[in-house]
Amino acid sequence: MSSPSPANTEDHDGLEAAVEQAIAACGGDLRSTIRALIVANEYLENEASELMKAVSHAYARGRFGTYSG
């Protein structure tokens, strides 16, 4: 079995730190943590949807050109 690469270890450590931070922000209550993460995710999904609509609308009106690389 091979050992994980340093990049994967750093990603894992960062993720674990973020998990611990989220749980601590909710006073150690896992249900509150999950609820907060779901609410935050819904908010971000709505923001992304609104941005996609705005960009699509602007593109349709010719405000954005196509990217040619």
C-alpha positions as CSV (number, residue, x, y, z in Angstrom):
1,M,0.0,0.0,0.0
2,S,1.4,3.4,-0.9
3,S,1.4,6.4,1.5
4,P,-0.7,9.4,0.7
5,S,1.0,12.2,-1.2
6,P,1.9,15.4,0.8
7,A,-0.8,17.4,-1.2
8,N,-3.5,14.9,-0.3
9,T,-2.4,15.0,3.4
10,E,-2.5,18.8,3.4
11,D,-6.0,18.8,1.8
12,H,-7.2,16.2,4.3
13,D,-5.7,18.3,7.2
14,G,-7.3,21.4,5.9
15,L,-10.7,19.7,5.6
16,E,-10.4,18.3,9.1
17,A,-9.6,21.7,10.4
18,A,-12.6,23.2,8.6
19,V,-14.9,20.5,10.1
20,E,-13.6,21.1,13.6
21,Q,-14.1,24.9,13.1
22,A,-17.7,24.4,11.8
23,I,-18.5,22.2,14.8
24,A,-16.9,24.6,17.3
25,A,-18.9,27.5,15.7
26,C,-22.1,25.7,16.6
27,G,-21.0,25.0,20.1
28,G,-20.3,21.3,19.5
29,D,-23.8,20.5,18.4
30,L,-23.6,18.3,15.3
31,R,-27.3,18.8,14.3
32,S,-26.9,22.6,14.5
33,T,-23.7,22.3,12.4
34,I,-25.4,20.2,9.7
35,R,-28.4,22.7,9.7
36,A,-26.0,25.7,9.3
37,L,-24.2,24.0,6.5
38,I,-27.4,23.1,4.7
39,V,-28.6,26.8,5.0
40,A,-25.2,28.1,3.8
41,N,-25.3,25.7,0.8
42,E,-28.8,26.7,-0.2
43,Y,-27.7,30.4,0.0
44,L,-24.7,29.7,-2.2
45,E,-26.8,27.7,-4.7
46,N,-29.3,30.6,-4.9
47,E,-26.4,33.1,-5.4
48,A,-24.9,31.0,-8.2
49,S,-28.3,30.6,-9.9
50,E,-28.9,34.4,-9.8
51,L,-25.4,35.1,-11.2
52,M,-25.9,32.5,-14.0
53,K,-29.2,34.2,-14.9
54,A,-27.6,37.7,-14.9
55,V,-24.7,36.5,-17.1
56,S,-27.0,34.6,-19.5
57,H,-29.2,37.7,-19.8
58,A,-26.2,40.0,-20.4
59,Y,-24.8,37.5,-22.9
60,A,-28.1,37.4,-24.8
61,R,-28.1,41.2,-25.0
62,G,-24.6,41.2,-26.5
63,R,-22.9,42.6,-23.5
64,F,-20.4,39.8,-23.3
65,G,-18.3,38.5,-26.3
66,T,-17.3,35.0,-26.7
67,Y,-14.0,33.8,-25.4
68,S,-11.6,32.7,-28.2
69,G,-8.8,31.4,-26.1
